[in-house]
Amino acid sequence: MEGTILEMDVREDIKNKQEPFQKIMAAIVGLKSKEVFLLHAPFEPVPLYGVLTAQGFEHTAEKVAEDYWKITFIKK
């Protein structure tokens, strides 16, 4: 990995019934090639995969616990 690693935990947002989509999109806008966005979420955010793939990201997902996923997005 090279460059920036931007990390965001949206588990509390979702627990408090706040939609984190706009927060995520605002955060990733400045990422450049090979920079990383690490997302912590309470579930696998499958719909987000398509959105970020269209913006040039690849991803890997790891289920850490029943209610905890770590998803690594890398800008191509």
mmCIF file of the N, C-alpha and C atoms, coordinates in Angstrom:
data_MODEL
# 
_entry.id   MODEL 
# 
loop_
_atom_site.group_PDB 
_atom_site.id 
_atom_site.type_symbol 
_atom_site.label_atom_id 
_atom_site.label_alt_id 
_atom_site.label_comp_id 
_atom_site.label_asym_id 
_atom_site.label_entity_id 
_atom_site.label_seq_id 
_atom_site.pdbx_PDB_ins_code 
_atom_site.Cartn_x 
_atom_site.Cartn_y 
_atom_site.Cartn_z 
_atom_site.occupancy 
_atom_site.B_iso_or_equiv 
_atom_site.pdbx_formal_charge 
_atom_site.auth_seq_id 
_atom_site.auth_comp_id 
_atom_site.auth_asym_id 
_atom_site.auth_atom_id 
_atom_site.pdbx_PDB_model_num 
ATOM 1   N N  . MET A 1 1  ? 0.839   -1.186  0.000   1.00 0.00 ? 1  MET A N  1 
ATOM 2   C CA . MET A 1 1  ? 0.000   0.000   0.000   1.00 0.00 ? 1  MET A CA 1 
ATOM 3   C C  . MET A 1 1  ? 0.880   1.243   0.000   1.00 0.00 ? 1  MET A C  1 
ATOM 4   N N  . GLU A 1 2  ? 0.449   2.227   -0.699  1.00 0.00 ? 2  GLU A N  1 
ATOM 5   C CA . GLU A 1 2  ? 1.182   3.477   -0.772  1.00 0.00 ? 2  GLU A CA 1 
ATOM 6   C C  . GLU A 1 2  ? 0.268   4.619   -0.377  1.00 0.00 ? 2  GLU A C  1 
ATOM 7   N N  . GLY A 1 3  ? 0.870   5.686   0.129   1.00 0.00 ? 3  GLY A N  1 
ATOM 8   C CA . GLY A 1 3  ? 0.122   6.910   0.348   1.00 0.00 ? 3  GLY A CA 1 
ATOM 9   C C  . GLY A 1 3  ? -0.864  6.860   1.493   1.00 0.00 ? 3  GLY A C  1 
ATOM 10  N N  . THR A 1 4  ? -1.927  7.558   1.310   1.00 0.00 ? 4  THR A N  1 
ATOM 11  C CA . THR A 1 4  ? -2.922  7.809   2.337   1.00 0.00 ? 4  THR A CA 1 
ATOM 12  C C  . THR A 1 4  ? -3.751  6.574   2.673   1.00 0.00 ? 4  THR A C  1 
ATOM 13  N N  . ILE A 1 5  ? -4.033  6.412   3.961   1.00 0.00 ? 5  ILE A N  1 
ATOM 14  C CA . ILE A 1 5  ? -5.036  5.449   4.418   1.00 0.00 ? 5  ILE A CA 1 
ATOM 15  C C  . ILE A 1 5  ? -6.066  6.254   5.194   1.00 0.00 ? 5  ILE A C  1 
ATOM 16  N N  . LEU A 1 6  ? -7.253  6.353   4.643   1.00 0.00 ? 6  LEU A N  1 
ATOM 17  C CA . LEU A 1 6  ? -8.354  7.066   5.277   1.00 0.00 ? 6  LEU A CA 1 
ATOM 18  C C  . LEU A 1 6  ? -9.235  6.031   5.960   1.00 0.00 ? 6  LEU A C  1 
ATOM 19  N N  . GLU A 1 7  ? -9.464  6.197   7.249   1.00 0.00 ? 7  GLU A N  1 
ATOM 20  C CA . GLU A 1 7  ? -10.230 5.215   8.015   1.00 0.00 ? 7  GLU A CA 1 
ATOM 21  C C  . GLU A 1 7  ? -11.504 5.859   8.546   1.00 0.00 ? 7  GLU A C  1 
ATOM 22  N N  . MET A 1 8  ? -12.624 5.128   8.434   1.00 0.00 ? 8  MET A N  1 
ATOM 23  C CA . MET A 1 8  ? -13.906 5.636   8.915   1.00 0.00 ? 8  MET A CA 1 
ATOM 24  C C  . MET A 1 8  ? -14.700 4.498   9.551   1.00 0.00 ? 8  MET A C  1 
ATOM 25  N N  . ASP A 1 9  ? -15.244 4.776   10.723  1.00 0.00 ? 9  ASP A N  1 
ATOM 26  C CA . ASP A 1 9  ? -16.080 3.809   11.436  1.00 0.00 ? 9  ASP A CA 1 
ATOM 27  C C  . ASP A 1 9  ? -17.510 4.342   11.446  1.00 0.00 ? 9  ASP A C  1 
ATOM 28  N N  . VAL A 1 10 ? -18.413 3.652   10.753  1.00 0.00 ? 10 VAL A N  1 
ATOM 29  C CA . VAL A 1 10 ? -19.801 4.112   10.663  1.00 0.00 ? 10 VAL A CA 1 
ATOM 30  C C  . VAL A 1 10 ? -20.744 3.292   11.546  1.00 0.00 ? 10 VAL A C  1 
ATOM 31  N N  . ARG A 1 11 ? -20.194 2.452   12.404  1.00 0.00 ? 11 ARG A N  1 
ATOM 32  C CA . ARG A 1 11 ? -21.052 1.602   13.241  1.00 0.00 ? 11 ARG A CA 1 
ATOM 33  C C  . ARG A 1 11 ? -21.947 2.425   14.167  1.00 0.00 ? 11 ARG A C  1 
ATOM 34  N N  . GLU A 1 12 ? -21.405 3.473   14.784  1.00 0.00 ? 12 GLU A N  1 
ATOM 35  C CA . GLU A 1 12 ? -22.229 4.315   15.668  1.00 0.00 ? 12 GLU A CA 1 
ATOM 36  C C  . GLU A 1 12 ? -23.278 5.082   14.875  1.00 0.00 ? 12 GLU A C  1 
ATOM 37  N N  . ASP A 1 13 ? -22.899 5.582   13.700  1.00 0.00 ? 13 ASP A N  1 
ATOM 38  C CA . ASP A 1 13 ? -23.865 6.296   12.856  1.00 0.00 ? 13 ASP A CA 1 
ATOM 39  C C  . ASP A 1 13 ? -25.074 5.408   12.578  1.00 0.00 ? 13 ASP A C  1 
ATOM 40  N N  . ILE A 1 14 ? -24.805 4.187   12.170  1.00 0.00 ? 14 ILE A N  1 
ATOM 41  C CA . ILE A 1 14 ? -25.891 3.269   11.820  1.00 0.00 ? 14 ILE A CA 1 
ATOM 42  C C  . ILE A 1 14 ? -26.685 2.873   13.058  1.00 0.00 ? 14 ILE A C  1 
ATOM 43  N N  . LYS A 1 15 ? -25.999 2.659   14.168  1.00 0.00 ? 15 LYS A N  1 
ATOM 44  C CA . LYS A 1 15 ? -26.684 2.351   15.427  1.00 0.00 ? 15 LYS A CA 1 
ATOM 45  C C  . LYS A 1 15 ? -27.651 3.473   15.802  1.00 0.00 ? 15 LYS A C  1 
ATOM 46  N N  . ASN A 1 16 ? -27.252 4.720   15.511  1.00 0.00 ? 16 ASN A N  1 
ATOM 47  C CA . ASN A 1 16 ? -28.081 5.890   15.815  1.00 0.00 ? 16 ASN A CA 1 
ATOM 48  C C  . ASN A 1 16 ? -29.014 6.261   14.667  1.00 0.00 ? 16 ASN A C  1 
ATOM 49  N N  . LYS A 1 17 ? -29.181 5.332   13.733  1.00 0.00 ? 17 LYS A N  1 
ATOM 50  C CA . LYS A 1 17 ? -30.089 5.487   12.594  1.00 0.00 ? 17 LYS A CA 1 
ATOM 51  C C  . LYS A 1 17 ? -29.734 6.680   11.701  1.00 0.00 ? 17 LYS A C  1 
ATOM 52  N N  . GLN A 1 18 ? -28.435 6.950   11.588  1.00 0.00 ? 18 GLN A N  1 
ATOM 53  C CA . GLN A 1 18 ? -27.949 7.999   10.692  1.00 0.00 ? 18 GLN A CA 1 
ATOM 54  C C  . GLN A 1 18 ? -27.358 7.332   9.455   1.00 0.00 ? 18 GLN A C  1 
ATOM 55  N N  . GLU A 1 19 ? -27.752 7.786   8.300   1.00 0.00 ? 19 GLU A N  1 
ATOM 56  C CA . GLU A 1 19 ? -27.269 7.237   7.036   1.00 0.00 ? 19 GLU A CA 1 
ATOM 57  C C  . GLU A 1 19 ? -25.877 7.804   6.742   1.00 0.00 ? 19 GLU A C  1 
ATOM 58  N N  . PRO A 1 20 ? -24.845 6.962   6.648   1.00 0.00 ? 20 PRO A N  1 
ATOM 59  C CA . PRO A 1 20 ? -23.483 7.467   6.456   1.00 0.00 ? 20 PRO A CA 1 
ATOM 60  C C  . PRO A 1 20 ? -23.046 7.651   5.002   1.00 0.00 ? 20 PRO A C  1 
ATOM 61  N N  . PHE A 1 21 ? -23.936 7.416   4.048   1.00 0.00 ? 21 PHE A N  1 
ATOM 62  C CA . PHE A 1 21 ? -23.532 7.430   2.638   1.00 0.00 ? 21 PHE A CA 1 
ATOM 63  C C  . PHE A 1 21 ? -22.881 8.750   2.225   1.00 0.00 ? 21 PHE A C  1 
ATOM 64  N N  . GLN A 1 22 ? -23.506 9.879   2.532   1.00 0.00 ? 22 GLN A N  1 
ATOM 65  C CA . GLN A 1 22 ? -22.952 11.178  2.125   1.00 0.00 ? 22 GLN A CA 1 
ATOM 66  C C  . GLN A 1 22 ? -21.610 11.444  2.794   1.00 0.00 ? 22 GLN A C  1 
ATOM 67  N N  . LYS A 1 23 ? -21.483 11.031  4.043   1.00 0.00 ? 23 LYS A N  1 
ATOM 68  C CA . LYS A 1 23 ? -20.233 11.180  4.790   1.00 0.00 ? 23 LYS A CA 1 
ATOM 69  C C  . LYS A 1 23 ? -19.115 10.370  4.114   1.00 0.00 ? 23 LYS A C  1 
ATOM 70  N N  . ILE A 1 24 ? -19.441 9.161   3.694   1.00 0.00 ? 24 ILE A N  1 
ATOM 71  C CA . ILE A 1 24 ? -18.472 8.300   3.007   1.00 0.00 ? 24 ILE A CA 1 
ATOM 72  C C  . ILE A 1 24 ? -18.065 8.929   1.676   1.00 0.00 ? 24 ILE A C  1 
ATOM 73  N N  . MET A 1 25 ? -19.044 9.357   0.899   1.00 0.00 ? 25 MET A N  1 
ATOM 74  C CA . MET A 1 25 ? -18.753 9.919   -0.420  1.00 0.00 ? 25 MET A CA 1 
ATOM 75  C C  . MET A 1 25 ? -17.918 11.192  -0.310  1.00 0.00 ? 25 MET A C  1 
ATOM 76  N N  . ALA A 1 26 ? -18.201 12.024  0.684   1.00 0.00 ? 26 ALA A N  1 
ATOM 77  C CA . ALA A 1 26 ? -17.415 13.248  0.884   1.00 0.00 ? 26 ALA A CA 1 
ATOM 78  C C  . ALA A 1 26 ? -15.981 12.915  1.278   1.00 0.00 ? 26 ALA A C  1 
ATOM 79  N N  . ALA A 1 27 ? -15.807 11.859  2.045   1.00 0.00 ? 27 ALA A N  1 
ATOM 80  C CA . ALA A 1 27 ? -14.475 11.490  2.531   1.00 0.00 ? 27 ALA A CA 1 
ATOM 81  C C  . ALA A 1 27 ? -13.576 10.951  1.417   1.00 0.00 ? 27 ALA A C  1 
ATOM 82  N N  . ILE A 1 28 ? -14.138 10.210  0.481   1.00 0.00 ? 28 ILE A N  1 
ATOM 83  C CA . ILE A 1 28 ? -13.303 9.547   -0.534  1.00 0.00 ? 28 ILE A CA 1 
ATOM 84  C C  . ILE A 1 28 ? -12.993 10.418  -1.741  1.00 0.00 ? 28 ILE A C  1 
ATOM 85  N N  . VAL A 1 29 ? -13.639 11.546  -1.846  1.00 0.00 ? 29 VAL A N  1 
ATOM 86  C CA . VAL A 1 29 ? -13.538 12.355  -3.063  1.00 0.00 ? 29 VAL A CA 1 
ATOM 87  C C  . VAL A 1 29 ? -12.094 12.736  -3.410  1.00 0.00 ? 29 VAL A C  1 
ATOM 88  N N  . GLY A 1 30 ? -11.240 12.928  -2.428  1.00 0.00 ? 30 GLY A N  1 
ATOM 89  C CA . GLY A 1 30 ? -9.877  13.362  -2.719  1.00 0.00 ? 30 GLY A CA 1 
ATOM 90  C C  . GLY A 1 30 ? -8.849  12.252  -2.831  1.00 0.00 ? 30 GLY A C  1 
ATOM 91  N N  . LEU A 1 31 ? -9.275  10.999  -2.691  1.00 0.00 ? 31 LEU A N  1 
ATOM 92  C CA . LEU A 1 31 ? -8.298  9.905   -2.733  1.00 0.00 ? 31 LEU A CA 1 
ATOM 93  C C  . LEU A 1 31 ? -7.748  9.710   -4.145  1.00 0.00 ? 31 LEU A C  1 
ATOM 94  N N  . LYS A 1 32 ? -6.449  9.433   -4.194  1.00 0.00 ? 32 LYS A N  1 
ATOM 95  C CA . LYS A 1 32 ? -5.761  9.242   -5.469  1.00 0.00 ? 32 LYS A CA 1 
ATOM 96  C C  . LYS A 1 32 ? -5.411  7.766   -5.656  1.00 0.00 ? 32 LYS A C  1 
ATOM 97  N N  . SER A 1 33 ? -4.868  7.455   -6.811  1.00 0.00 ? 33 SER A N  1 
ATOM 98  C CA . SER A 1 33 ? -4.502  6.084   -7.145  1.00 0.00 ? 33 SER A CA 1 
ATOM 99  C C  . SER A 1 33 ? -3.649  5.443   -6.049  1.00 0.00 ? 33 SER A C  1 
ATOM 100 N N  . LYS A 1 34 ? -4.010  4.225   -5.684  1.00 0.00 ? 34 LYS A N  1 
ATOM 101 C CA . LYS A 1 34 ? -3.348  3.391   -4.680  1.00 0.00 ? 34 LYS A CA 1 
ATOM 102 C C  . LYS A 1 34 ? -3.577  3.854   -3.244  1.00 0.00 ? 34 LYS A C  1 
ATOM 103 N N  . GLU A 1 35 ? -4.370  4.887   -3.038  1.00 0.00 ? 35 GLU A N  1 
ATOM 104 C CA . GLU A 1 35 ? -4.703  5.293   -1.678  1.00 0.00 ? 35 GLU A CA 1 
ATOM 105 C C  . GLU A 1 35 ? -5.866  4.437   -1.187  1.00 0.00 ? 35 GLU A C  1 
ATOM 106 N N  . VAL A 1 36 ? -5.975  4.320   0.129   1.00 0.00 ? 36 VAL A N  1 
ATOM 107 C CA . VAL A 1 36 ? -6.858  3.337   0.754   1.00 0.00 ? 36 VAL A CA 1 
ATOM 108 C C  . VAL A 1 36 ? -7.926  4.016   1.600   1.00 0.00 ? 36 VAL A C  1 
ATOM 109 N N  . PHE A 1 37 ? -9.144  3.469   1.508   1.00 0.00 ? 37 PHE A N  1 
ATOM 110 C CA . PHE A 1 37 ? -10.249 3.855   2.382   1.00 0.00 ? 37 PHE A CA 1 
ATOM 111 C C  . PHE A 1 37 ? -10.637 2.605   3.159   1.00 0.00 ? 37 PHE A C  1 
ATOM 112 N N  . LEU A 1 38 ? -10.459 2.647   4.472   1.00 0.00 ? 38 LEU A N  1 
ATOM 113 C CA . LEU A 1 38 ? -10.784 1.513   5.338   1.00 0.00 ? 38 LEU A CA 1 
ATOM 114 C C  . LEU A 1 38 ? -12.072 1.832   6.085   1.00 0.00 ? 38 LEU A C  1 
ATOM 115 N N  . LEU A 1 39 ? -13.108 1.048   5.826   1.00 0.00 ? 39 LEU A N  1 
ATOM 116 C CA . LEU A 1 39 ? -14.432 1.274   6.400   1.00 0.00 ? 39 LEU A CA 1 
ATOM 117 C C  . LEU A 1 39 ? -14.755 0.202   7.429   1.00 0.00 ? 39 LEU A C  1 
ATOM 118 N N  . HIS A 1 40 ? -15.220 0.636   8.597   1.00 0.00 ? 40 HIS A N  1 
ATOM 119 C CA . HIS A 1 40 ? -15.692 -0.265  9.647   1.00 0.00 ? 40 HIS A CA 1 
ATOM 120 C C  . HIS A 1 40 ? -17.215 -0.135  9.672   1.00 0.00 ? 40 HIS A C  1 
ATOM 121 N N  . ALA A 1 41 ? -17.916 -1.260  9.513   1.00 0.00 ? 41 ALA A N  1 
ATOM 122 C CA . ALA A 1 41 ? -19.374 -1.234  9.419   1.00 0.00 ? 41 ALA A CA 1 
ATOM 123 C C  . ALA A 1 41 ? -19.978 -2.411  10.186  1.00 0.00 ? 41 ALA A C  1 
ATOM 124 N N  . PRO A 1 42 ? -21.262 -2.295  10.576  1.00 0.00 ? 42 PRO A N  1 
ATOM 125 C CA . PRO A 1 42 ? -21.907 -3.381  11.319  1.00 0.00 ? 42 PRO A CA 1 
ATOM 126 C C  . PRO A 1 42 ? -22.440 -4.500  10.423  1.00 0.00 ? 42 PRO A C  1 
ATOM 127 N N  . PHE A 1 43 ? -22.348 -4.323  9.112   1.00 0.00 ? 43 PHE A N  1 
ATOM 128 C CA . PHE A 1 43 ? -22.803 -5.334  8.155   1.00 0.00 ? 43 PHE A CA 1 
ATOM 129 C C  . PHE A 1 43 ? -22.003 -5.141  6.871   1.00 0.00 ? 43 PHE A C  1 
ATOM 130 N N  . GLU A 1 44 ? -22.063 -6.116  5.990   1.00 0.00 ? 44 GLU A N  1 
ATOM 131 C CA . GLU A 1 44 ? -21.375 -5.986  4.709   1.00 0.00 ? 44 GLU A CA 1 
ATOM 132 C C  . GLU A 1 44 ? -22.156 -5.008  3.823   1.00 0.00 ? 44 GLU A C  1 
ATOM 133 N N  . PRO A 1 45 ? -21.551 -3.898  3.445   1.00 0.00 ? 45 PRO A N  1 
ATOM 134 C CA . PRO A 1 45 ? -22.266 -2.856  2.692   1.00 0.00 ? 45 PRO A CA 1 
ATOM 135 C C  . PRO A 1 45 ? -22.271 -3.126  1.180   1.00 0.00 ? 45 PRO A C  1 
ATOM 136 N N  . VAL A 1 46 ? -22.922 -4.195  0.784   1.00 0.00 ? 46 VAL A N  1 
ATOM 137 C CA . VAL A 1 46 ? -22.903 -4.643  -0.612  1.00 0.00 ? 46 VAL A CA 1 
ATOM 138 C C  . VAL A 1 46 ? -23.307 -3.537  -1.599  1.00 0.00 ? 46 VAL A C  1 
ATOM 139 N N  . PRO A 1 47 ? -24.361 -2.750  -1.359  1.00 0.00 ? 47 PRO A N  1 
ATOM 140 C CA . PRO A 1 47 ? -24.706 -1.704  -2.328  1.00 0.00 ? 47 PRO A CA 1 
ATOM 141 C C  . PRO A 1 47 ? -23.582 -0.682  -2.545  1.00 0.00 ? 47 PRO A C  1 
ATOM 142 N N  . LEU A 1 48 ? -22.775 -0.459  -1.525  1.00 0.00 ? 48 LEU A N  1 
ATOM 143 C CA . LEU A 1 48 ? -21.673 0.494   -1.640  1.00 0.00 ? 48 LEU A CA 1 
ATOM 144 C C  . LEU A 1 48 ? -20.600 0.000   -2.610  1.00 0.00 ? 48 LEU A C  1 
ATOM 145 N N  . TYR A 1 49 ? -20.462 -1.307  -2.748  1.00 0.00 ? 49 TYR A N  1 
ATOM 146 C CA . TYR A 1 49 ? -19.444 -1.868  -3.636  1.00 0.00 ? 49 TYR A CA 1 
ATOM 147 C C  . TYR A 1 49 ? -19.618 -1.372  -5.069  1.00 0.00 ? 49 TYR A C  1 
ATOM 148 N N  . GLY A 1 50 ? -20.832 -1.420  -5.567  1.00 0.00 ? 50 GLY A N  1 
ATOM 149 C CA . GLY A 1 50 ? -21.089 -0.976  -6.938  1.00 0.00 ? 50 GLY A CA 1 
ATOM 150 C C  . GLY A 1 50 ? -20.821 0.502   -7.126  1.00 0.00 ? 50 GLY A C  1 
ATOM 151 N N  . VAL A 1 51 ? -21.206 1.295   -6.145  1.00 0.00 ? 51 VAL A N  1 
ATOM 152 C CA . VAL A 1 51 ? -21.003 2.743   -6.222  1.00 0.00 ? 51 VAL A CA 1 
ATOM 153 C C  . VAL A 1 51 ? -19.510 3.064   -6.269  1.00 0.00 ? 51 VAL A C  1 
ATOM 154 N N  . LEU A 1 52 ? -18.744 2.444   -5.378  1.00 0.00 ? 52 LEU A N  1 
ATOM 155 C CA . LEU A 1 52 ? -17.319 2.757   -5.324  1.00 0.00 ? 52 LEU A CA 1 
ATOM 156 C C  . LEU A 1 52 ? -16.536 2.097   -6.464  1.00 0.00 ? 52 LEU A C  1 
ATOM 157 N N  . THR A 1 53 ? -16.993 0.958   -6.947  1.00 0.00 ? 53 THR A N  1 
ATOM 158 C CA . THR A 1 53 ? -16.365 0.352   -8.123  1.00 0.00 ? 53 THR A CA 1 
ATOM 159 C C  . THR A 1 53 ? -16.490 1.299   -9.312  1.00 0.00 ? 53 THR A C  1 
ATOM 160 N N  . ALA A 1 54 ? -17.651 1.910   -9.466  1.00 0.00 ? 54 ALA A N  1 
ATOM 161 C CA . ALA A 1 54 ? -17.869 2.860   -10.555 1.00 0.00 ? 54 ALA A CA 1 
ATOM 162 C C  . ALA A 1 54 ? -16.973 4.091   -10.424 1.00 0.00 ? 54 ALA A C  1 
ATOM 163 N N  . GLN A 1 55 ? -16.490 4.353   -9.205  1.00 0.00 ? 55 GLN A N  1 
ATOM 164 C CA . GLN A 1 55 ? -15.600 5.495   -8.979  1.00 0.00 ? 55 GLN A CA 1 
ATOM 165 C C  . GLN A 1 55 ? -14.130 5.079   -8.966  1.00 0.00 ? 55 GLN A C  1 
ATOM 166 N N  . GLY A 1 56 ? -13.861 3.842   -9.374  1.00 0.00 ? 56 GLY A N  1 
ATOM 167 C CA . GLY A 1 56 ? -12.487 3.405   -9.538  1.00 0.00 ? 56 GLY A CA 1 
ATOM 168 C C  . GLY A 1 56 ? -11.859 2.723   -8.340  1.00 0.00 ? 56 GLY A C  1 
ATOM 169 N N  . PHE A 1 57 ? -12.662 2.140   -7.467  1.00 0.00 ? 57 PHE A N  1 
ATOM 170 C CA . PHE A 1 57 ? -12.136 1.439   -6.303  1.00 0.00 ? 57 PHE A CA 1 
ATOM 171 C C  . PHE A 1 57 ? -12.291 -0.072  -6.460  1.00 0.00 ? 57 PHE A C  1 
ATOM 172 N N  . GLU A 1 58 ? -11.318 -0.796  -5.910  1.00 0.00 ? 58 GLU A N  1 
ATOM 173 C CA . GLU A 1 58 ? -11.430 -2.239  -5.716  1.00 0.00 ? 58 GLU A CA 1 
ATOM 174 C C  . GLU A 1 58 ? -11.609 -2.443  -4.222  1.00 0.00 ? 58 GLU A C  1 
ATOM 175 N N  . HIS A 1 59 ? -12.161 -3.601  -3.821  1.00 0.00 ? 59 HIS A N  1 
ATOM 176 C CA . HIS A 1 59 ? -12.374 -3.802  -2.386  1.00 0.00 ? 59 HIS A CA 1 
ATOM 177 C C  . HIS A 1 59 ? -12.101 -5.239  -1.961  1.00 0.00 ? 59 HIS A C  1 
ATOM 178 N N  . THR A 1 60 ? -11.818 -5.379  -0.686  1.00 0.00 ? 60 THR A N  1 
ATOM 179 C CA . THR A 1 60 ? -11.800 -6.672  -0.014  1.00 0.00 ? 60 THR A CA 1 
ATOM 180 C C  . THR A 1 60 ? -12.571 -6.482  1.282   1.00 0.00 ? 60 THR A C  1 
ATOM 181 N N  . ALA A 1 61 ? -13.286 -7.521  1.695   1.00 0.00 ? 61 ALA A N  1 
ATOM 182 C CA . ALA A 1 61 ? -14.106 -7.436  2.903   1.00 0.00 ? 61 ALA A CA 1 
ATOM 183 C C  . ALA A 1 61 ? -13.723 -8.551  3.861   1.00 0.00 ? 61 ALA A C  1 
ATOM 184 N N  . GLU A 1 62 ? -13.719 -8.209  5.133   1.00 0.00 ? 62 GLU A N  1 
ATOM 185 C CA . GLU A 1 62 ? -13.408 -9.179  6.178   1.00 0.00 ? 62 GLU A CA 1 
ATOM 186 C C  . GLU A 1 62 ? -14.488 -9.108  7.253   1.00 0.00 ? 62 GLU A C  1 
ATOM 187 N N  . LYS A 1 63 ? -15.124 -10.248 7.511   1.00 0.00 ? 63 LYS A N  1 
ATOM 188 C CA . LYS A 1 63 ? -16.108 -10.317 8.592   1.00 0.00 ? 63 LYS A CA 1 
ATOM 189 C C  . LYS A 1 63 ? -15.339 -10.593 9.883   1.00 0.00 ? 63 LYS A C  1 
ATOM 190 N N  . VAL A 1 64 ? -15.276 -9.601  10.753  1.00 0.00 ? 64 VAL A N  1 
ATOM 191 C CA . VAL A 1 64 ? -14.515 -9.694  11.995  1.00 0.00 ? 64 VAL A CA 1 
ATOM 192 C C  . VAL A 1 64 ? -15.350 -10.357 13.085  1.00 0.00 ? 64 VAL A C  1 
ATOM 193 N N  . ALA A 1 65 ? -16.632 -10.001 13.135  1.00 0.00 ? 65 ALA A N  1 
ATOM 194 C CA . ALA A 1 65 ? -17.579 -10.562 14.098  1.00 0.00 ? 65 ALA A CA 1 
ATOM 195 C C  . ALA A 1 65 ? -18.962 -10.524 13.454  1.00 0.00 ? 65 ALA A C  1 
ATOM 196 N N  . GLU A 1 66 ? -19.946 -11.066 14.149  1.00 0.00 ? 66 GLU A N  1 
ATOM 197 C CA . GLU A 1 66 ? -21.304 -11.120 13.593  1.00 0.00 ? 66 GLU A CA 1 
ATOM 198 C C  . GLU A 1 66 ? -21.802 -9.737  13.169  1.00 0.00 ? 66 GLU A C  1 
ATOM 199 N N  . ASP A 1 67 ? -21.436 -8.706  13.934  1.00 0.00 ? 67 ASP A N  1 
ATOM 200 C CA . ASP A 1 67 ? -21.913 -7.352  13.638  1.00 0.00 ? 67 ASP A CA 1 
ATOM 201 C C  . ASP A 1 67 ? -20.755 -6.386  13.373  1.00 0.00 ? 67 ASP A C  1 
ATOM 202 N N  . TYR A 1 68 ? -19.681 -6.897  12.774  1.00 0.00 ? 68 TYR A N  1 
ATOM 203 C CA . TYR A 1 68 ? -18.523 -6.044  12.505  1.00 0.00 ? 68 TYR A CA 1 
ATOM 204 C C  . TYR A 1 68 ? -17.799 -6.505  11.243  1.00 0.00 ? 68 TYR A C  1 
ATOM 205 N N  . TRP A 1 69 ? -17.766 -5.629  10.269  1.00 0.00 ? 69 TRP A N  1 
ATOM 206 C CA . TRP A 1 69 ? -17.061 -5.867  9.006   1.00 0.00 ? 69 TRP A CA 1 
ATOM 207 C C  . TRP A 1 69 ? -16.005 -4.782  8.804   1.00 0.00 ? 69 TRP A C  1 
ATOM 208 N N  . LYS A 1 70 ? -14.856 -5.183  8.266   1.00 0.00 ? 70 LYS A N  1 
ATOM 209 C CA . LYS A 1 70 ? -13.818 -4.245  7.836   1.00 0.00 ? 70 LYS A CA 1 
ATOM 210 C C  . LYS A 1 70 ? -13.694 -4.388  6.326   1.00 0.00 ? 70 LYS A C  1 
ATOM 211 N N  . ILE A 1 71 ? -13.907 -3.281  5.625   1.00 0.00 ? 71 ILE A N  1 
ATOM 212 C CA . ILE A 1 71 ? -13.836 -3.300  4.174   1.00 0.00 ? 71 ILE A CA 1 
ATOM 213 C C  . ILE A 1 71 ? -12.728 -2.346  3.745   1.00 0.00 ? 71 ILE A C  1 
ATOM 214 N N  . THR A 1 72 ? -11.819 -2.857  2.943   1.00 0.00 ? 72 THR A N  1 
ATOM 215 C CA . THR A 1 72 ? -10.712 -2.058  2.437   1.00 0.00 ? 72 THR A CA 1 
ATOM 216 C C  . THR A 1 72 ? -10.972 -1.744  0.974   1.00 0.00 ? 72 THR A C  1 
ATOM 217 N N  . PHE A 1 73 ? -11.072 -0.455  0.670   1.00 0.00 ? 73 PHE A N  1 
ATOM 218 C CA . PHE A 1 73 ? -11.242 0.010   -0.704  1.00 0.00 ? 73 PHE A CA 1 
ATOM 219 C C  . PHE A 1 73 ? -9.921  0.627   -1.142  1.00 0.00 ? 73 PHE A C  1 
ATOM 220 N N  . ILE A 1 74 ? -9.440  0.242   -2.312  1.00 0.00 ? 74 ILE A N  1 
ATOM 221 C CA . ILE A 1 74 ? -8.202  0.799   -2.854  1.00 0.00 ? 74 ILE A CA 1 
ATOM 222 C C  . ILE A 1 74 ? -8.526  1.469   -4.186  1.00 0.00 ? 74 ILE A C  1 
ATOM 223 N N  . LYS A 1 75 ? -8.133  2.727   -4.287  1.00 0.00 ? 75 LYS A N  1 
ATOM 224 C CA . LYS A 1 75 ? -8.357  3.474   -5.531  1.00 0.00 ? 75 LYS A CA 1 
ATOM 225 C C  . LYS A 1 75 ? -7.418  2.935   -6.602  1.00 0.00 ? 75 LYS A C  1 
ATOM 226 N N  . LYS A 1 76 ? -7.972  2.584   -7.759  1.00 0.00 ? 76 LYS A N  1 
ATOM 227 C CA . LYS A 1 76 ? -7.143  2.048   -8.856  1.00 0.00 ? 76 LYS A CA 1 
ATOM 228 C C  . LYS A 1 76 ? -6.329  3.149   -9.498  1.00 0.00 ? 76 LYS A C  1 
# 
